[in-house]
Amino acid sequence: MSFFVDSFTSAFRLIWTLDPELLTIVRVSLSVSCTATVCAALVGVPTGFIVAYGRLPGKRAIITLLNTLLALPTVVIGLLVYTFISRRGIFGHLDLLYTQKAMIIGQFILIVPLIAALTVAAVSRVDERYRNTAKTLGANAWQTALVVLREGRFGIAAAVISAFGRVISEIGIAMMLGGNIKGFTRTMTTAMALEYDKGAFTLAVALGMVLMVLSLGMNIVFNLIQGKALR
């Protein structure tokens, strides 16, 4: 019991005193995850909207593919990207391996299908009457699409938040493509794994507490968005 209390006390002290190593790790995690989420949203939201709103051939097959990609393991993505950016890979000359850019690429691939699939679900739930009413009032195709997009905005926002939660807590891609380099590519999850292997729990517990606070904050925002969507 004393070990448990001592670990949490020391961890809280690290957070309270704004330990430089702790702040660096959190900054790297947030920087990589936020960048990956923004880039993925710029691709995933339009893709999901087009799939849900448009009259595409093979629409069911596309949705099935997106749903299948949701279960793609992070280590598979890490291995796939690694083969392309390693020194012997096609893009090896770009020196991307063990950089934050490599981590962003891997996380981008991970959450694009997630954002697209959840956007499809959000747009599909928009009542068809909104589209018909907009057309009746003389709206063109773009204006009608914007009406549908506006009605599905809460679901789309929830999709982006869910994607951020997915990448901030993943470890496979960050470890394989980032290399867990101190002060450069070490994220909260990879640092926690390293500290656990070393038997040093104080920093790991502190990072876990920060990660839980971030998760709590995302869930609060997610619930607020859901509440507005249900009004």
DRENTIVO-868271 format. One record per residue: x, y negated, z negated of N, C-alpha, C in turn; residue in one letter. Coordinates in nm, 2 decimals, padded with zeros to 4 digits. Layout:
DRENTIVO-868271
[[X, Y, Z], [X, Y, Z], [X, Y, Z], A]
...
end
This chain:
DRENTIVO-868271
[[00.08, 00.12, 00.00], [00.00, 00.00, 00.00], [00.09, -00.13, 00.00], M]
[[00.19, -00.12, -00.08], [00.28, -00.24, -00.08], [00.35, -00.27, 00.05], S]
[[00.38, -00.16, 00.13], [00.44, -00.17, 00.26], [00.34, -00.25, 00.35], F]
[[00.21, -00.21, 00.34], [00.11, -00.27, 00.42], [00.09, -00.42, 00.39], F]
[[00.09, -00.45, 00.26], [00.07, -00.59, 00.22], [00.20, -00.67, 00.25], V]
[[00.32, -00.62, 00.23], [00.44, -00.69, 00.27], [00.45, -00.72, 00.42], D]
[[00.41, -00.62, 00.50], [00.41, -00.64, 00.64], [00.32, -00.76, 00.69], S]
[[00.20, -00.76, 00.63], [00.11, -00.86, 00.67], [00.15, -01.00, 00.61], F]
[[00.21, -01.00, 00.50], [00.25, -01.12, 00.44], [00.37, -01.18, 00.52], T]
[[00.46, -01.10, 00.55], [00.57, -01.14, 00.64], [00.53, -01.19, 00.77], S]
[[00.43, -01.11, 00.83], [00.38, -01.15, 00.96], [00.31, -01.28, 00.96], A]
[[00.23, -01.30, 00.86], [00.16, -01.43, 00.85], [00.26, -01.54, 00.83], F]
[[00.37, -01.52, 00.76], [00.47, -01.62, 00.74], [00.53, -01.66, 00.87], R]
[[00.56, -01.56, 00.96], [00.61, -01.59, 01.09], [00.52, -01.68, 01.17], L]
[[00.39, -01.65, 01.16], [00.29, -01.73, 01.24], [00.28, -01.87, 01.18], I]
[[00.28, -01.88, 01.04], [00.26, -02.01, 00.98], [00.38, -02.10, 01.00], W]
[[00.50, -02.04, 01.01], [00.62, -02.12, 01.03], [00.65, -02.14, 01.17], T]
[[00.57, -02.09, 01.26], [00.59, -02.10, 01.41], [00.73, -02.05, 01.45], L]
[[00.75, -01.93, 01.42], [00.88, -01.86, 01.45], [00.91, -01.88, 01.60], D]
[[01.03, -01.93, 01.64], [01.06, -01.95, 01.78], [01.05, -01.83, 01.86], P]
[[01.10, -01.72, 01.82], [01.09, -01.59, 01.90], [00.94, -01.56, 01.92], E]
[[00.86, -01.57, 01.82], [00.72, -01.54, 01.83], [00.65, -01.63, 01.93], L]
[[00.68, -01.76, 01.92], [00.62, -01.86, 02.02], [00.67, -01.83, 02.16], L]
[[00.79, -01.79, 02.18], [00.84, -01.76, 02.31], [00.77, -01.64, 02.37], T]
[[00.75, -01.54, 02.30], [00.68, -01.42, 02.34], [00.54, -01.45, 02.38], I]
[[00.47, -01.53, 02.29], [00.33, -01.57, 02.32], [00.32, -01.66, 02.44], V]
[[00.42, -01.75, 02.46], [00.42, -01.84, 02.58], [00.43, -01.76, 02.70], R]
[[00.52, -01.66, 02.71], [00.55, -01.58, 02.83], [00.42, -01.50, 02.86], V]
[[00.36, -01.44, 02.76], [00.23, -01.36, 02.78], [00.12, -01.45, 02.84], S]
[[00.10, -01.57, 02.78], [00.00, -01.65, 02.83], [00.03, -01.71, 02.96], L]
[[00.15, -01.74, 02.99], [00.19, -01.79, 03.12], [00.16, -01.69, 03.23], S]
[[00.21, -01.57, 03.21], [00.20, -01.46, 03.31], [00.05, -01.43, 03.33], V]
[[-00.02, -01.41, 03.22], [-00.16, -01.36, 03.23], [-00.25, -01.47, 03.28], S]
[[-00.23, -01.59, 03.25], [-00.31, -01.70, 03.30], [-00.29, -01.72, 03.45], C]
[[-00.16, -01.71, 03.49], [-00.13, -01.73, 03.63], [-00.19, -01.62, 03.71], T]
[[-00.18, -01.49, 03.67], [-00.23, -01.38, 03.73], [-00.38, -01.39, 03.74], A]
[[-00.45, -01.43, 03.63], [-00.59, -01.44, 03.63], [-00.64, -01.55, 03.73], T]
[[-00.58, -01.66, 03.73], [-00.62, -01.77, 03.82], [-00.61, -01.72, 03.97], V]
[[-00.49, -01.66, 04.00], [-00.47, -01.62, 04.14], [-00.57, -01.51, 04.18], C]
[[-00.60, -01.42, 04.08], [-00.69, -01.31, 04.11], [-00.83, -01.36, 04.13], A]
[[-00.87, -01.46, 04.05], [-01.00, -01.52, 04.06], [-01.02, -01.59, 04.20], A]
[[-00.91, -01.65, 04.25], [-00.92, -01.72, 04.37], [-00.95, -01.62, 04.49], L]
[[-00.91, -01.50, 04.47], [-00.93, -01.39, 04.57], [-01.05, -01.31, 04.53], V]
[[-01.06, -01.27, 04.41], [-01.17, -01.17, 04.37], [-01.31, -01.23, 04.37], G]
[[-01.32, -01.36, 04.33], [-01.46, -01.42, 04.33], [-01.51, -01.44, 04.47], V]
[[-01.44, -01.50, 04.57], [-01.49, -01.50, 04.70], [-01.52, -01.37, 04.77], P]
[[-01.43, -01.27, 04.74], [-01.45, -01.14, 04.79], [-01.57, -01.07, 04.74], T]
[[-01.59, -01.08, 04.61], [-01.71, -01.02, 04.55], [-01.84, -01.09, 04.59], G]
[[-01.83, -01.22, 04.61], [-01.95, -01.30, 04.66], [-01.98, -01.26, 04.80], F]
[[-01.88, -01.25, 04.88], [-01.91, -01.21, 05.02], [-01.97, -01.07, 05.03], I]
[[-01.92, -00.98, 04.95], [-01.97, -00.84, 04.95], [-02.12, -00.84, 04.91], V]
[[-02.15, -00.92, 04.80], [-02.28, -00.91, 04.75], [-02.38, -01.00, 04.83], A]
[[-02.34, -01.11, 04.88], [-02.43, -01.20, 04.95], [-02.44, -01.17, 05.10], Y]
[[-02.33, -01.12, 05.16], [-02.33, -01.10, 05.30], [-02.40, -00.98, 05.35], G]
[[-02.41, -00.96, 05.47], [-02.47, -00.84, 05.54], [-02.36, -00.77, 05.60], R]
[[-02.27, -00.70, 05.52], [-02.15, -00.64, 05.57], [-02.18, -00.49, 05.61], L]
[[-02.12, -00.44, 05.72], [-02.13, -00.30, 05.74], [-02.04, -00.22, 05.64], P]
[[-02.09, -00.11, 05.60], [-02.02, -00.03, 05.50], [-02.02, -00.10, 05.36], G]
[[-02.12, -00.18, 05.33], [-02.12, -00.25, 05.20], [-02.12, -00.15, 05.08], K]
[[-02.19, -00.04, 05.09], [-02.19, 00.05, 04.98], [-02.05, 00.11, 04.96], R]
[[-01.98, 00.14, 05.07], [-01.85, 00.20, 05.07], [-01.75, 00.10, 05.00], A]
[[-01.77, -00.03, 05.03], [-01.68, -00.13, 04.98], [-01.70, -00.14, 04.82], I]
[[-01.83, -00.14, 04.78], [-01.86, -00.15, 04.64], [-01.80, -00.02, 04.57], I]
[[-01.82, 00.09, 04.63], [-01.77, 00.22, 04.57], [-01.61, 00.21, 04.56], T]
[[-01.55, 00.15, 04.66], [-01.40, 00.14, 04.65], [-01.36, 00.05, 04.54], L]
[[-01.43, -00.07, 04.52], [-01.40, -00.16, 04.42], [-01.42, -00.09, 04.28], L]
[[-01.53, -00.02, 04.26], [-01.55, 00.05, 04.14], [-01.45, 00.15, 04.11], N]
[[-01.40, 00.22, 04.22], [-01.30, 00.32, 04.20], [-01.17, 00.26, 04.15], T]
[[-01.13, 00.14, 04.21], [-01.01, 00.08, 04.18], [-01.01, 00.03, 04.03], L]
[[-01.12, 00.02, 03.97], [-01.13, -00.03, 03.83], [-01.06, 00.07, 03.74], L]
[[-01.05, 00.20, 03.78], [-00.99, 00.30, 03.70], [-00.85, 00.33, 03.74], A]
[[-00.79, 00.25, 03.82], [-00.65, 00.27, 03.86], [-00.56, 00.24, 03.74], L]
[[-00.48, 00.34, 03.71], [-00.39, 00.32, 03.59], [-00.28, 00.21, 03.61], P]
[[-00.25, 00.14, 03.51], [-00.15, 00.04, 03.52], [-00.01, 00.09, 03.56], T]
[[00.02, 00.21, 03.52], [00.15, 00.27, 03.55], [00.16, 00.30, 03.70], V]
[[00.05, 00.34, 03.76], [00.04, 00.36, 03.90], [00.07, 00.23, 03.98], V]
[[00.01, 00.12, 03.94], [00.03, -00.01, 04.00], [00.17, -00.05, 03.98], I]
[[00.23, -00.03, 03.86], [00.37, -00.06, 03.83], [00.46, 00.01, 03.92], G]
[[00.43, 00.14, 03.94], [00.52, 00.23, 04.03], [00.51, 00.18, 04.17], L]
[[00.39, 00.15, 04.22], [00.36, 00.11, 04.35], [00.44, -00.02, 04.38], L]
[[00.42, -00.12, 04.30], [00.49, -00.25, 04.32], [00.64, -00.23, 04.31], V]
[[00.68, -00.15, 04.22], [00.83, -00.12, 04.20], [00.89, -00.07, 04.33], Y]
[[00.83, 00.02, 04.40], [00.88, 00.08, 04.52], [00.90, -00.03, 04.63], T]
[[00.82, -00.14, 04.62], [00.83, -00.24, 04.72], [00.94, -00.35, 04.68], F]
[[00.95, -00.38, 04.55], [01.04, -00.49, 04.51], [01.17, -00.44, 04.46], I]
[[01.19, -00.31, 04.44], [01.32, -00.27, 04.39], [01.43, -00.30, 04.50], S]
[[01.55, -00.28, 04.47], [01.66, -00.32, 04.56], [01.66, -00.24, 04.69], R]
[[01.61, -00.12, 04.68], [01.59, -00.04, 04.80], [01.46, -00.06, 04.87], R]
[[01.37, -00.14, 04.82], [01.24, -00.16, 04.87], [01.24, -00.26, 04.98], G]
[[01.12, -00.27, 05.04], [01.10, -00.37, 05.16], [01.13, -00.51, 05.11], I]
[[01.09, -00.55, 04.99], [01.11, -00.69, 04.95], [01.22, -00.70, 04.84], F]
[[01.31, -00.60, 04.85], [01.42, -00.60, 04.75], [01.51, -00.72, 04.76], G]
[[01.52, -00.78, 04.88], [01.61, -00.90, 04.89], [01.55, -01.02, 04.82], H]
[[01.43, -01.02, 04.78], [01.37, -01.13, 04.71], [01.40, -01.14, 04.56], L]
[[01.47, -01.03, 04.51], [01.51, -01.02, 04.37], [01.39, -01.05, 04.28], D]
[[01.28, -00.98, 04.30], [01.16, -01.00, 04.22], [01.15, -00.91, 04.10], L]
[[01.22, -00.80, 04.10], [01.21, -00.70, 03.99], [01.27, -00.76, 03.86], L]
[[01.20, -00.73, 03.76], [01.23, -00.78, 03.62], [01.22, -00.93, 03.61], Y]
[[01.12, -00.98, 03.67], [01.09, -01.13, 03.66], [00.94, -01.14, 03.63], T]
[[00.91, -01.26, 03.59], [00.77, -01.29, 03.56], [00.69, -01.29, 03.69], Q]
[[00.74, -01.32, 03.80], [00.67, -01.31, 03.93], [00.63, -01.17, 03.96], K]
[[00.72, -01.07, 03.93], [00.68, -00.93, 03.95], [00.57, -00.89, 03.86], A]
[[00.57, -00.94, 03.74], [00.46, -00.90, 03.64], [00.33, -00.97, 03.69], M]
[[00.33, -01.09, 03.74], [00.21, -01.15, 03.79], [00.16, -01.08, 03.91], I]
[[00.24, -01.03, 04.00], [00.20, -00.95, 04.12], [00.13, -00.83, 04.07], I]
[[00.19, -00.75, 03.98], [00.13, -00.63, 03.93], [-00.01, -00.66, 03.86], G]
[[-00.01, -00.76, 03.78], [-00.14, -00.79, 03.71], [-00.24, -00.84, 03.80], Q]
[[-00.20, -00.91, 03.91], [-00.29, -00.96, 04.01], [-00.36, -00.84, 04.08], F]
[[-00.28, -00.74, 04.12], [-00.34, -00.62, 04.18], [-00.43, -00.55, 04.08], I]
[[-00.40, -00.55, 03.96], [-00.48, -00.48, 03.86], [-00.62, -00.54, 03.84], L]
[[-00.63, -00.67, 03.84], [-00.76, -00.74, 03.81], [-00.84, -00.79, 03.92], I]
[[-00.78, -00.80, 04.04], [-00.86, -00.84, 04.16], [-00.99, -00.75, 04.18], V]
[[-00.97, -00.62, 04.18], [-01.09, -00.53, 04.19], [-01.19, -00.56, 04.08], P]
[[-01.14, -00.58, 03.96], [-01.23, -00.60, 03.84], [-01.31, -00.73, 03.86], L]
[[-01.25, -00.84, 03.90], [-01.32, -00.96, 03.92], [-01.42, -00.95, 04.04], I]
[[-01.37, -00.89, 04.14], [-01.46, -00.87, 04.26], [-01.58, -00.78, 04.23], A]
[[-01.56, -00.67, 04.16], [-01.67, -00.58, 04.12], [-01.77, -00.65, 04.03], A]
[[-01.72, -00.73, 03.93], [-01.81, -00.79, 03.84], [-01.88, -00.91, 03.90], L]
[[-01.82, -00.97, 04.00], [-01.88, -01.08, 04.08], [-01.99, -01.02, 04.16], T]
[[-01.97, -00.91, 04.22], [-02.08, -00.84, 04.30], [-02.20, -00.82, 04.21], V]
[[-02.17, -00.77, 04.09], [-02.28, -00.74, 04.00], [-02.35, -00.87, 03.96], A]
[[-02.28, -00.98, 03.94], [-02.34, -01.10, 03.89], [-02.42, -01.16, 04.00], A]
[[-02.37, -01.16, 04.13], [-02.45, -01.22, 04.24], [-02.57, -01.14, 04.28], V]
[[-02.55, -01.00, 04.27], [-02.66, -00.91, 04.30], [-02.78, -00.93, 04.21], S]
[[-02.75, -00.98, 04.09], [-02.86, -01.00, 03.99], [-02.94, -01.13, 04.01], R]
[[-02.89, -01.21, 04.10], [-02.96, -01.34, 04.12], [-03.09, -01.31, 04.20], V]
[[-03.20, -01.37, 04.15], [-03.33, -01.34, 04.22], [-03.33, -01.38, 04.36], D]
[[-03.38, -01.30, 04.45], [-03.39, -01.33, 04.59], [-03.47, -01.45, 04.62], E]
[[-03.55, -01.49, 04.53], [-03.64, -01.61, 04.55], [-03.56, -01.74, 04.56], R]
[[-03.44, -01.74, 04.49], [-03.36, -01.86, 04.50], [-03.31, -01.88, 04.64], Y]
[[-03.27, -01.77, 04.70], [-03.22, -01.79, 04.84], [-03.34, -01.83, 04.93], R]
[[-03.45, -01.76, 04.92], [-03.57, -01.79, 05.00], [-03.62, -01.94, 04.98], N]
[[-03.62, -01.98, 04.86], [-03.66, -02.12, 04.83], [-03.56, -02.22, 04.89], T]
[[-03.43, -02.20, 04.88], [-03.34, -02.29, 04.94], [-03.35, -02.29, 05.09], A]
[[-03.38, -02.18, 05.16], [-03.40, -02.18, 05.30], [-03.53, -02.26, 05.34], K]
[[-03.63, -02.24, 05.26], [-03.76, -02.30, 05.28], [-03.74, -02.46, 05.27], T]
[[-03.66, -02.50, 05.18], [-03.64, -02.65, 05.17], [-03.54, -02.70, 05.27], L]
[[-03.49, -02.62, 05.36], [-03.41, -02.67, 05.47], [-03.26, -02.65, 05.45], G]
[[-03.22, -02.58, 05.35], [-03.08, -02.56, 05.33], [-03.01, -02.47, 05.43], A]
[[-02.89, -02.51, 05.47], [-02.82, -02.43, 05.57], [-02.75, -02.31, 05.50], N]
[[-02.68, -02.23, 05.57], [-02.62, -02.11, 05.52], [-02.52, -02.14, 05.40], A]
[[-02.44, -02.25, 05.42], [-02.35, -02.29, 05.31], [-02.42, -02.34, 05.19], W]
[[-02.52, -02.42, 05.21], [-02.59, -02.47, 05.09], [-02.67, -02.36, 05.02], Q]
[[-02.72, -02.27, 05.09], [-02.79, -02.15, 05.03], [-02.69, -02.07, 04.95], T]
[[-02.58, -02.05, 05.01], [-02.47, -01.97, 04.94], [-02.43, -02.04, 04.81], A]
[[-02.42, -02.17, 04.81], [-02.39, -02.25, 04.69], [-02.50, -02.24, 04.58], L]
[[-02.62, -02.23, 04.62], [-02.73, -02.22, 04.53], [-02.72, -02.08, 04.46], V]
[[-02.70, -01.98, 04.54], [-02.68, -01.84, 04.48], [-02.56, -01.84, 04.39], V]
[[-02.45, -01.90, 04.43], [-02.33, -01.90, 04.35], [-02.35, -01.97, 04.22], L]
[[-02.42, -02.08, 04.22], [-02.45, -02.16, 04.10], [-02.53, -02.07, 04.01], R]
[[-02.63, -02.00, 04.05], [-02.71, -01.92, 03.97], [-02.64, -01.80, 03.90], E]
[[-02.53, -01.76, 03.97], [-02.45, -01.65, 03.92], [-02.33, -01.69, 03.85], G]
[[-02.31, -01.82, 03.82], [-02.19, -01.88, 03.77], [-02.15, -01.82, 03.63], R]
[[-02.25, -01.79, 03.55], [-02.22, -01.74, 03.41], [-02.16, -01.60, 03.42], F]
[[-02.22, -01.52, 03.51], [-02.17, -01.38, 03.52], [-02.03, -01.38, 03.58], G]
[[-02.01, -01.47, 03.68], [-01.87, -01.49, 03.74], [-01.77, -01.53, 03.64], I]
[[-01.81, -01.63, 03.55], [-01.72, -01.68, 03.45], [-01.68, -01.56, 03.35], A]
[[-01.78, -01.48, 03.32], [-01.76, -01.37, 03.23], [-01.67, -01.27, 03.29], A]
[[-01.68, -01.25, 03.43], [-01.58, -01.16, 03.50], [-01.44, -01.21, 03.49], A]
[[-01.42, -01.34, 03.50], [-01.28, -01.39, 03.49], [-01.23, -01.38, 03.35], V]
[[-01.31, -01.40, 03.25], [-01.27, -01.39, 03.11], [-01.24, -01.24, 03.08], I]
[[-01.32, -01.15, 03.13], [-01.29, -01.01, 03.11], [-01.16, -00.97, 03.18], S]
[[-01.13, -01.03, 03.29], [-01.00, -01.00, 03.36], [-00.88, -01.05, 03.28], A]
[[-00.90, -01.16, 03.22], [-00.79, -01.22, 03.14], [-00.76, -01.13, 03.02], F]
[[-00.87, -01.08, 02.96], [-00.86, -00.99, 02.85], [-00.79, -00.86, 02.89], G]
[[-00.81, -00.82, 03.01], [-00.75, -00.69, 03.06], [-00.60, -00.71, 03.07], R]
[[-00.55, -00.82, 03.13], [-00.41, -00.84, 03.15], [-00.33, -00.88, 03.03], V]
[[-00.39, -00.96, 02.94], [-00.32, -01.00, 02.82], [-00.28, -00.89, 02.73], I]
[[-00.36, -00.78, 02.74], [-00.34, -00.66, 02.65], [-00.28, -00.54, 02.72], S]
[[-00.24, -00.55, 02.85], [-00.18, -00.44, 02.92], [-00.03, -00.43, 02.89], E]
[[00.02, -00.31, 02.90], [00.16, -00.29, 02.87], [00.24, -00.22, 02.98], I]
[[00.17, -00.13, 03.06], [00.24, -00.06, 03.16], [00.31, -00.14, 03.27], G]
[[00.24, -00.23, 03.33], [00.29, -00.32, 03.43], [00.40, -00.41, 03.38], I]
[[00.37, -00.47, 03.26], [00.47, -00.56, 03.20], [00.60, -00.49, 03.17], A]
[[00.59, -00.37, 03.13], [00.72, -00.30, 03.09], [00.79, -00.25, 03.22], M]
[[00.72, -00.20, 03.32], [00.78, -00.15, 03.44], [00.84, -00.25, 03.53], M]
[[00.77, -00.36, 03.54], [00.81, -00.47, 03.64], [00.88, -00.58, 03.57], L]
[[00.86, -00.60, 03.44], [00.92, -00.71, 03.37], [01.05, -00.67, 03.30], G]
[[01.06, -00.54, 03.25], [01.18, -00.50, 03.19], [01.19, -00.53, 03.04], G]
[[01.09, -00.61, 02.99], [01.10, -00.65, 02.85], [01.23, -00.72, 02.81], N]
[[01.26, -00.82, 02.89], [01.38, -00.90, 02.87], [01.35, -01.01, 02.77], I]
[[01.43, -01.02, 02.67], [01.41, -01.11, 02.56], [01.41, -01.26, 02.61], K]
[[01.31, -01.33, 02.58], [01.31, -01.47, 02.62], [01.27, -01.50, 02.76], G]
[[01.24, -01.39, 02.84], [01.21, -01.41, 02.98], [01.09, -01.33, 03.02], F]
[[01.09, -01.20, 03.00], [00.98, -01.12, 03.04], [00.91, -01.04, 02.93], T]
[[00.95, -01.07, 02.81], [00.90, -01.00, 02.69], [00.76, -01.05, 02.66], R]
[[00.66, -00.97, 02.67], [00.52, -01.01, 02.63], [00.49, -00.96, 02.50], T]
[[00.37, -00.99, 02.45], [00.32, -00.95, 02.32], [00.31, -00.80, 02.31], M]
[[00.26, -00.74, 02.41], [00.24, -00.59, 02.40], [00.38, -00.52, 02.41], T]
[[00.47, -00.56, 02.50], [00.59, -00.49, 02.52], [00.68, -00.52, 02.39], T]
[[00.67, -00.64, 02.34], [00.75, -00.67, 02.21], [00.70, -00.58, 02.10], A]
[[00.57, -00.56, 02.09], [00.51, -00.48, 01.98], [00.56, -00.34, 02.00], M]
[[00.56, -00.29, 02.12], [00.61, -00.15, 02.14], [00.76, -00.14, 02.10], A]
[[00.84, -00.24, 02.14], [00.98, -00.24, 02.11], [01.01, -00.24, 01.96], L]
[[00.94, -00.33, 01.89], [00.95, -00.35, 01.74], [00.91, -00.22, 01.67], E]
[[00.81, -00.16, 01.72], [00.76, -00.03, 01.66], [00.87, 00.08, 01.68], Y]
[[00.93, 00.09, 01.79], [01.04, 00.18, 01.82], [01.16, 00.16, 01.72], D]
[[01.18, 00.03, 01.70], [01.29, -00.01, 01.61], [01.26, 00.01, 01.46], K]
[[01.14, 00.03, 01.43], [01.10, 00.04, 01.29], [01.08, -00.09, 01.22], G]
[[01.08, -00.20, 01.30], [01.07, -00.34, 01.25], [00.92, -00.38, 01.28], A]
[[00.84, -00.38, 01.17], [00.70, -00.40, 01.19], [00.65, -00.55, 01.18], F]
[[00.74, -00.63, 01.12], [00.69, -00.77, 01.09], [00.65, -00.84, 01.21], T]
[[00.74, -00.85, 01.31], [00.71, -00.92, 01.43], [00.60, -00.85, 01.51], L]
[[00.60, -00.72, 01.51], [00.49, -00.65, 01.58], [00.35, -00.68, 01.52], A]
[[00.35, -00.68, 01.38], [00.22, -00.71, 01.32], [00.18, -00.86, 01.35], V]
[[00.27, -00.95, 01.34], [00.24, -01.09, 01.37], [00.19, -01.10, 01.51], A]
[[00.25, -01.04, 01.61], [00.20, -01.04, 01.75], [00.07, -00.98, 01.76], L]
[[00.04, -00.87, 01.69], [-00.09, -00.81, 01.69], [-00.19, -00.90, 01.63], G]
[[-00.16, -00.98, 01.53], [-00.26, -01.07, 01.47], [-00.29, -01.18, 01.58], M]
[[-00.19, -01.23, 01.64], [-00.21, -01.33, 01.75], [-00.30, -01.28, 01.86], V]
[[-00.27, -01.15, 01.90], [-00.34, -01.09, 02.01], [-00.49, -01.07, 01.97], L]
[[-00.51, -01.03, 01.84], [-00.65, -01.02, 01.79], [-00.72, -01.15, 01.79], M]
[[-00.65, -01.26, 01.75], [-00.71, -01.39, 01.75], [-00.75, -01.43, 01.89], V]
[[-00.66, -01.40, 01.99], [-00.69, -01.43, 02.13], [-00.81, -01.35, 02.17], L]
[[-00.82, -01.23, 02.14], [-00.93, -01.14, 02.18], [-01.06, -01.19, 02.12], S]
[[-01.05, -01.23, 01.99], [-01.17, -01.29, 01.92], [-01.22, -01.41, 01.99], L]
[[-01.12, -01.50, 02.03], [-01.16, -01.62, 02.10], [-01.23, -01.59, 02.23], G]
[[-01.17, -01.49, 02.31], [-01.23, -01.46, 02.44], [-01.37, -01.40, 02.42], M]
[[-01.39, -01.32, 02.32], [-01.52, -01.26, 02.29], [-01.62, -01.37, 02.25], N]
[[-01.58, -01.47, 02.18], [-01.67, -01.58, 02.14], [-01.71, -01.66, 02.27], I]
[[-01.62, -01.69, 02.35], [-01.65, -01.76, 02.48], [-01.74, -01.67, 02.56], V]
[[-01.71, -01.54, 02.57], [-01.79, -01.45, 02.65], [-01.93, -01.44, 02.60], F]
[[-01.95, -01.44, 02.47], [-02.09, -01.43, 02.41], [-02.16, -01.56, 02.44], N]
[[-02.09, -01.68, 02.43], [-02.15, -01.80, 02.46], [-02.20, -01.81, 02.60], L]
[[-02.12, -01.76, 02.69], [-02.16, -01.76, 02.84], [-02.28, -01.67, 02.86], I]
[[-02.27, -01.55, 02.79], [-02.39, -01.46, 02.81], [-02.51, -01.52, 02.75], Q]
[[-02.50, -01.59, 02.64], [-02.62, -01.66, 02.58], [-02.68, -01.76, 02.67], G]
[[-02.59, -01.84, 02.74], [-02.64, -01.94, 02.83], [-02.71, -01.87, 02.95], K]
[[-02.65, -01.76, 03.00], [-02.70, -01.69, 03.11], [-02.84, -01.63, 03.08], A]
[[-02.87, -01.59, 02.96], [-02.99, -01.53, 02.92], [-03.11, -01.63, 02.89], L]
[[-03.07, -01.75, 02.89], [-03.17, -01.86, 02.86], [-03.27, -01.87, 02.98], R]
end
